[in-house]
Amino acid sequence: MTRVLLATRNPKKLVELDRILAAEDVSGIDIIGLDAVEPYPEEPETGTTFEDNALAKARDAVRATGLPTVADDSGLAVDALNGMPGVLSARWSGTRDDGANLRLVLDQLADVPDERRGASFVCAAALVLPSGVEVVATGQWSGVLVRRPRGSNGFGYDPIFVPDGDTRTSAELSPEEKDRVSHRGRALRMLVPHLTSTLT
Ligand code: ITT
């Protein structure tokens, strides 16, 4: 088994990467999270792009742990807010409270008509190896924001995001359905060939 660090404290992201590797028939890789390694000082995410933040997170982790590392940075880009909250999605209301963040976006869009409620989830996923090899992949998932939260799967802004081509919110999709089309699913799947070819 090759140990690969997923530089996150979000247990849902760990489960998601495990599921994606299993769906791609990848075995021999043991994904561990930050809670399973010796703590090290984690720099705040101050980059202006998802790619910069994902790379910085992965580089820090490789430096501290010596493990091959995947890190992602993701968020919601709302058309009517000129692409915000973007890289600030996790703390948009000033806290990491998903419910408060979602309510703030809904309040900000209260007067925005249905035809201008477009938004995309974006995810940049970075793979950094101790050898210095770096790969970054970006996935996007477009849809619209509804006015009332629905569904209890997923996390973050899922209860208000209806992906293009569906009528359900992403919190009403099964985890496997979400992986197949989501921003993070797409970005992580682009990394899988690099993970398998460099580690085996
Ligand atoms: P780590 O930094 O520890 O990985 P995090 O949850 O803070 O965990 P991000 O920095 O990538 O992760 O923040 C992304 C924020 O964007 C997250 O808190 C959600 O509010 C939102 N987000 C990202 N992907 C999402 C998804 O698939 N569904 C719903 N909201 C999402």
Boltz pocket constraint, residues with backbone or C-beta under 6 A from the ligand:
constraints:
  - pocket:
      binder: B
      contacts: [[A, 7], [A, 8], [A, 9], [A, 10], [A, 13], [A, 72], [A, 73], [A, 74], [A, 75], [A, 76], [A, 86], [A, 89], [A, 90], [A, 91], [A, 98], [A, 101], [A, 121], [A, 122], [A, 154], [A, 155], [A, 156], [A, 157], [A, 158], [A, 182], [A, 184]]
      max_distance: 6.0
